[in-house]
């Protein structure tokens, strides 16, 4: 189909009303001159996602996928990236000549957020072992990190994170969330990443305050306790940075064109109020913006 023909895309998940993806993708279409393209938010759970995707006509260019449909998105695809095969979930489905291609652009979100802030992690302390931690681990491996210490709350999810690190060649070790053990790991780290919910590890904020780089995957409320406790000059990356940078790659996969990064950033900043700065690779912070918590 030519770019002049009507095309459709959407974000899939539940709940979905909070999603900021439409703001970014619609801004991209406007900047790219794709006046006939439409981007919506569709409420659907994991069980309903395969039928919805399979029933879409050729006008559908792609889907952003948030919880709880990421595993279903990976399963319904006709082809999968190496990342999706490694992690087991996809947040993106893009139409190709051979069917649906599944990608995990959360990895791009982590990489873009860190590099956009000037960070190149080598020795990493990862707090949390859930689904987001898997994207973080693949991102760290792609960035050439040397090691990661995983300190999760739950044995099963932490074990999955450690196993993935082993499979992608990233040396990893396990730690509990005991403050003394975290302090020891923090003393060796240049980057601390937290993928845990707000308030979960506030008591550890002083323990990791001197680590030069913080990636806190939340962005509401902001500043988080972890961010507020940081030493002056620390680089801080947030979940809002991750959300923006993962959307760049989604737009490119669905449209076949370079993402209009500045326009997407400005649209996201205009849609939220009072939180962390948003950065691109080529410039400094946009200024104070904030958002509500949520997924893609």
Secondary structure in CASP SS format (residue, H / E / C, confidence):
PFRMAT SS
TARGET T0000
AUTHOR 0000-0000-0000
METHOD secondary structure of the structure
MODEL  1
X C 1.00
X C 1.00
X C 1.00
X C 1.00
X C 1.00
X C 1.00
X E 1.00
X E 1.00
X E 1.00
X E 1.00
X E 1.00
X E 1.00
X E 1.00
X C 1.00
X C 1.00
X C 1.00
X C 1.00
X C 1.00
X C 1.00
X C 1.00
X H 1.00
X H 1.00
X H 1.00
X H 1.00
X H 1.00
X H 1.00
X H 1.00
X H 1.00
X H 1.00
X H 1.00
X H 1.00
X H 1.00
X C 1.00
X C 1.00
X C 1.00
X C 1.00
X E 1.00
X E 1.00
X E 1.00
X E 1.00
X E 1.00
X E 1.00
X E 1.00
X C 1.00
X C 1.00
X H 1.00
X H 1.00
X H 1.00
X H 1.00
X H 1.00
X H 1.00
X H 1.00
X H 1.00
X H 1.00
X C 1.00
X C 1.00
X C 1.00
X C 1.00
X C 1.00
X E 1.00
X E 1.00
X E 1.00
X E 1.00
X E 1.00
X E 1.00
X C 1.00
X C 1.00
X C 1.00
X C 1.00
X H 1.00
X H 1.00
X H 1.00
X H 1.00
X H 1.00
X H 1.00
X H 1.00
X C 1.00
X C 1.00
X E 1.00
X E 1.00
X C 1.00
X H 1.00
X H 1.00
X H 1.00
X H 1.00
X H 1.00
X H 1.00
X C 1.00
X C 1.00
X C 1.00
X C 1.00
X E 1.00
X E 1.00
X E 1.00
X E 1.00
X E 1.00
X C 1.00
X C 1.00
X E 1.00
X E 1.00
X E 1.00
X E 1.00
X E 1.00
X C 1.00
X C 1.00
X H 1.00
X H 1.00
X H 1.00
X H 1.00
X H 1.00
X H 1.00
X H 1.00
X H 1.00
X H 1.00
X H 1.00
X H 1.00
X C 1.00
X C 1.00
X C 1.00
X C 1.00
X C 1.00
X C 1.00
X E 1.00
X E 1.00
X E 1.00
X E 1.00
X E 1.00
X C 1.00
X C 1.00
X C 1.00
X H 1.00
X H 1.00
X H 1.00
X H 1.00
X H 1.00
X H 1.00
X H 1.00
X H 1.00
X H 1.00
X H 1.00
X H 1.00
X H 1.00
X H 1.00
X C 1.00
X C 1.00
X C 1.00
X E 1.00
X E 1.00
X E 1.00
X E 1.00
X E 1.00
X C 1.00
X C 1.00
X C 1.00
X H 1.00
X H 1.00
X H 1.00
X H 1.00
X H 1.00
X H 1.00
X H 1.00
X H 1.00
X H 1.00
X H 1.00
X H 1.00
X H 1.00
X H 1.00
X C 1.00
X C 1.00
X C 1.00
X C 1.00
X E 1.00
X E 1.00
X E 1.00
X C 1.00
X C 1.00
X C 1.00
X C 1.00
X H 1.00
X H 1.00
X H 1.00
X H 1.00
X H 1.00
X H 1.00
X H 1.00
X H 1.00
X H 1.00
X H 1.00
X C 1.00
X C 1.00
X E 1.00
X E 1.00
X E 1.00
X E 1.00
X C 1.00
X C 1.00
X C 1.00
X C 1.00
X C 1.00
X C 1.00
X C 1.00
X H 1.00
X H 1.00
X H 1.00
X C 1.00
X C 1.00
X C 1.00
X C 1.00
X C 1.00
X C 1.00
X C 1.00
X C 1.00
X E 1.00
X E 1.00
X E 1.00
X E 1.00
X C 1.00
X C 1.00
X C 1.00
X C 1.00
X C 1.00
X C 1.00
X C 1.00
X C 1.00
X H 1.00
X H 1.00
X H 1.00
X H 1.00
X C 1.00
X C 1.00
X C 1.00
X C 1.00
X C 1.00
X C 1.00
X E 1.00
X E 1.00
X E 1.00
X E 1.00
X H 1.00
X H 1.00
X H 1.00
X H 1.00
X H 1.00
X H 1.00
X H 1.00
X H 1.00
X H 1.00
X H 1.00
X H 1.00
X H 1.00
X H 1.00
X H 1.00
X H 1.00
X H 1.00
X H 1.00
X C 1.00
X C 1.00
X C 1.00
X C 1.00
X C 1.00
X H 1.00
X H 1.00
X H 1.00
X H 1.00
X H 1.00
X H 1.00
X H 1.00
X H 1.00
X H 1.00
X H 1.00
X H 1.00
X C 1.00
X C 1.00
X C 1.00
X C 1.00
X C 1.00
X C 1.00
X C 1.00
X C 1.00
X C 1.00
X C 1.00
X C 1.00
X C 1.00
X C 1.00
X C 1.00
X C 1.00
X C 1.00
X C 1.00
X C 1.00
X C 1.00
X C 1.00
X C 1.00
X C 1.00
X C 1.00
X C 1.00
X C 1.00
END
